[in-house]
């Protein structure tokens, strides 16, 4: 917690000064922007986004806030004083928890839950009033996509029991989603979409009890590493489509993750009916899947297929530790979008479709997804345990780089199966 001397709130001082000036015939131009806005001391959560100056900090004290936060400025840091006791609760009536539309926004060290759409939405698409939007008829703009907005960091956030996505980055570039816990998402725990050069890093998260754990759609140049993705209906879904701009999805790297036991019935139903799937690649280009633990997924560990008329091309799988899956690898695109140069380094004893799959596949097999069990409402998903927050909580803004520096994946090996299994990990 932060120790600070009790003082008269700057917002109150500004309001009193403004009132006195009005009495002398002065004109007003709205409240003065603040470098640090303390919630709730200086302002409500709802008002904080309009009071913070570019380059400033919104610092949220412990408590449960039945409000939403809309942040439109640049270089803003939203920080909770305690990850597990700063709680934004949508009460199943509000759409989004935190919405950020400005450049280089950071959201960290808090919990967002019970929102009908998204816990944290970082978006480069706005409506006519400047409000951030994403999924929905006004969010998909395949023919007139606006330029992407650069810079975001979401870290040490717990996003649970939200109606679409826990953490959602849309039409953004140069972002990091790191050290979060995403659970109970009715669509997915974490989603990255609509960016041709995302330059996004999804690293060291725990993603569990969602319909889909991690989902990418038309999101190219994304690195996924060090994550624990378990007990969802589908662990990782990467696809290309025509609903969003910038298809197909290209150059996604899935390296060094634990992707296990994604056949949990006490989760929301997945929109496409998938159940028991570790990784699904649909119509992707040059995807790399390497050095992961892929185990206990009742239908299939790695499923490579088509998506609409997008064919899979250039898949490279090697060095994964498969065990206990219904089928370890299924290469089953449509005959009309079969793709080429899809290569699999299959270990002896692995179960594969088609039979004899090894090397660079050219002939697709046939794989039918078994039906999954009925699901539950996202609001009924079991709550996650507390997770560690930031080691240092202060009023300093988080300075984000112009471009994300990606980790060196060349030396990544298969992680331990209990990677990040404990709350302290």
N, C-alpha and C positions, 0 to 999 in steps of 0.2 A: 504493500500500500504506500501511497505518497503522503508525506507529512508536509503540510503547508500552513502558513499563518492565516487565520481567519480574517477576511477582509470584506469590504462592501463589493458586491458583484459588479464588474465593469459594465455589464449590460444595464444594470440599474442606474449606475452613475451616468451613462450615456443617455438613458431615457430622461433623467432629471434635468441634465444640461439642455437637452433638446427641448423639453417642455418650457424651461426658462427662456430660451432663445425665441421660441414661438411667441411667448408673451411679449417680447420686445419687437415683434414684427419680422423675425427671421423666417426664412423658408427652410424646409427639411428635405433631405435626400435619402431617407432611410437610415437604419442603424449602422453605426460604424463597424467595419469588419474587425475581427479579433484574431490574433495569432494563436491563442489557445482558448478554446471554449470548454469549460468544465460543465459536464452534465451530471446532475441537474442543477448545480449551484448557479451557473451563469444563464442557463437556458434549458428548455426542455429538449429531449432528443429530437422531436419534430422540428424545432426551430434552429437547432444547432447547425445544420447544413447551410442555412442561409446567412449565418453570422460569421462563419469561419473564413479567414482570408486565404488567398492562394498561398501555398506553402505552410499552412497552419495545421493545427492538431485539434481534433475533437477527442477529449479525454473523458471517458465515461466511468463514473463511480459504481461501486457494487450496488446491485438492486435489480429488480425485474421491471422492465419497461414495456408497457403495452402500446408501443408506438413503432413507427418506421422512421428511417433516416435516409434523406435524399441529399446526395453530395454531388454538386455540379462543378465545383472549382477544380483547379489544377494543383498537383503536388500536395494533396490533402492526406493526412494520416488519421484514421479512425482507430482508436486504441481503447480497449477496456482495461481497467485497473486490475481485474482478476478474471481469468478466462472462464472459470466455472461459476462465478457469482454475478458477473455482468451478463444479464440475460435479456435479450430482445424476444418477446413472446407475441406472436401474431394472433393468439387466441382463436385460431381457425376462422378469423374474419378479415384479416389484412392480407394484401397480396404479397408484399416483399418486405424483408427485414432491412437490409442495407442496399441501396442502389447507388452506384457510382458511375458517372458519365464523363468526368474530367480526365485529363491526362495524368498518368503516374499517381494513381490512388493506392493507398495501403489500408488494409483492414486486418486487425489483429487482436488476439487475446480477449475473445468474448464468445458468447453462445447465441445462436439464432435458431429459433424453433417455432413450430406451429404456424407457419405462414402458408397461405393457400397456393402460392407459386414458388418463390425462391427465398432461401435464407439470405444469401449474398449474391447480388446481381451486378456484375461489372460489364457494362455494355457500351458499344460505340454507336448505338442507334437510339434516336430520340424522336418523340412526337412533336407536333406543332407547338406545344407549350414548353418544350425542352426537357420533358420527363423521359427517363430512360425506359426503353422497352426492349423486349427480346422475343421470346417464343409467343407465337400467335399470328393472326392474319396481318398485323401491322409490323411484325418483326421480321418476317421472311421477305427479303427483297432481292430475289435472284437476278432480276433484270436491272435493278437500279440501286445496288448496294452502295451505301455511303462509304467514304474512306474509313479504314479502321482507325481506332484511337489507340495511341501507344501507352504502355506502361501500367502495370498493376502488380500488386503483391497481396495475397491472402494467406495468412499464416497464423497458427495457433488458434484457429477458430473451430468451435464445435457446432456443426450444423445438423440438427436432427429433426425428424418428423415434419418435413416440408412437402407441400403438395406437388411440386414439380422437381426442382433441383435444390440440393443443399448449397452448392457453390457453382455459379454459372458465369462463364466468361464468353461473351458473344461479340463478334466483330471487333476484337481487340488484338493487339500485338504486344510482344515483349512482356510476357507475364510469368509470374511464379505462383504456383499453388502448392504450399509446402506445410508439412507438420500439422495438418488439420485432421479432424475426425468428422466424417460424413456418414450419416446413417438415417434410415427411415425415409429416404427419398422416394416419392411415388413414381418418378421417372428415373432419375439417377442421383447418386450422391454428389458427383462432380461432373460437370459438362463443359466442354470447350467446343465452340462452333463458329462457323462462317468466318474463316480467316485463311487467306491464301499463303501468307507467310506469318504464321502465328508466332514463331519463335517462343514457344511456351514450354515451361518446365513444370511437370506434375511429379512431386518428389516427397517421399517420406510421409505419406498420408496413411491413415487407417480408414478404410472404406468398407462398410459392412451393413447388412440388413436393409439394402435398397432393392428396388426392382432391378435396376442395372447399377453396378458399382460406379464405374467410370465410363462415360460416353463421349465420343468424338464424332462430329458430323461435319464434313467439308472443312476439316481443321488440319492443315498441313504443317509439317516441321514442328512436331511436338515430341518431347522426350518424356517418357514415363518410366521412372526408376525408383527403387527403394520403397515401394508402397506395399502395404498389406491389404489385399482385396479379397475378402472372405465372407462367406455366408450371405451372399446376395443371390438373386435368381440368375443373373449373368454377371460375370466379373468385369470384363472389359468389352465394350462394343465400339468398334471403329468402322464408320461407314461413309459412303458417298451417296448423295441424293440430289434431287432437283428442287427441294423445298427451300434450301438456302443457297446462297451464292458460293462460288469458289470450289465447286466439285471438279474432279474427284479429290479425295483425301490422299495426300502424298507425303512420303518420308516421315512416317511415324515410327519411333523407336520404343519398344517395350522390352526393357532390359533390367534384370536383377530384381524382380518383384516376387512376392508370394501371392499366387492366385489360386485359391483353394476352397473346396467345399461350397461352391456356389450352387447350392440346391436347398436353400432355406425356405420352407413353406410359410413361415410367420413373417412375411414380407408383402409389400404391395405387388399386385400382378404386373408383369412386364407387358408393355403395350403390344409387342409382337408375339407374345406368348412364350418367349424363351424361358427355359428353366434348365438348370444343371449344366450351364455353359461357362467354361473358363474365359476364353478369349474368342470373340467373333470378329472376323475381318470381312467386311462386305464391300467389294468393288474398290479396294485400296490399291495404291501404286507405291512400290518400293517400301513396303512395311518390313521392319526388322523385329523379330521375336527371338530373344536370346537370353540364356542364363537365368531363366525364371524357374521357380517351383510351381508346377501346374499339376495339382493333385486333387483327387476326391470330387471332381466335377461329374455328376452322375450321367450326363448326356455325352459331353465331349470336352476335351481339354482345349484344343485349338481348332477352330472351324473357319476355313477359308472359302468364301463363296462370292457370288455376284450380288450386286444391289441395283435393281432396275436393269438398265443396260450398261451399267458400269462393271467392267470386268476386273478381276484381280490380276495385277501384273507386278512382277518383280518381288514377290514375297520371299524373304530370306529367314528361315528358321534354323537354329542350331544351338546345341548346348543346353537345352531345357531339360529339367528333371521331371519327367512324367511318371505318375503313379496313381492307381486307383480311379482312373477316369472311365466312363462308359466306353468311349473311344478316345485314344490319345490325340490323334490328328485326323481330321476329315477335310479332304480337298474336294469340294463339291459345288463348283460354279455351274451355271446353266450352260447348255451346249451352245447357245447363241452368244454368250459373253464369258467364254472359258478362260480367256487371258493367256499369258505366256510368261516364261522365265520365273516360275514359282518353284523355289528350291527348298527341300526339306532334308536335314541331316538326321535321319531317323535311326535311333538306337535299336539294336537287336532286342526283340521282345516287346516293342511298342505295338499297340493296336492301331491300325490305320485304315482309312477308307480313301481310295480304293485299295484293295489288297496289293501288297508289294510296293506301295508308295515309298519312294526314296529318290533322292537326287532332284532333278528339275522336272516337275510333273508337267505333262502335256495333255493327259487324258483324264477328265474329271470322273469322280465316282458319284455315288448317290447316297445322300444322307438325309434322313427325315428326323426332324426335331420331335422327340416324344412330348406329348402334352404335359404341362405342369399342373400341380394342384391349385385349388382356389387360394387366393391371397387374402390379405387383411387390409383394412384402412391404414393409410400412412400414419395417422394420429395414434394408432394402437400399437405401433412397433415399439419394442422394448427400449427403454432409455439407455444410452451409453454410460459407461463409467466416466468419472472425472479424468481429465488429462492434464499433464503439466502445461503451465503457461509460460510467458516470457520470464526470463531470469531477471531482467531489469525493466521496470516500468517507469518512464519519466515523461517529460513534456516535450522532448525533442522530436521534430518531424523525421520521418523515415525518408531518406534520400534514395530514390530509385535510379538505377543506371539507365542510359538511353537504350541499351540493348542488353538482354539477359546473357550472361556468360554460362554456357552449358557445361555440365560436368564431363570429364573424360570417361567415356564408357568402355574404352578398350580393355581395361583391366578388371572390369566387373565380373565377378564369378557368381555362381548360384548361391543365394543367401540361405541362412538357416531357416527351416520351416517355421520357427517361432518368431521370425522377424516382427518386431513391434507388437507382439502379442500381449505384453503387459502394459498397464496404464503408464508406467514410468519410462517406457521405452521411447 
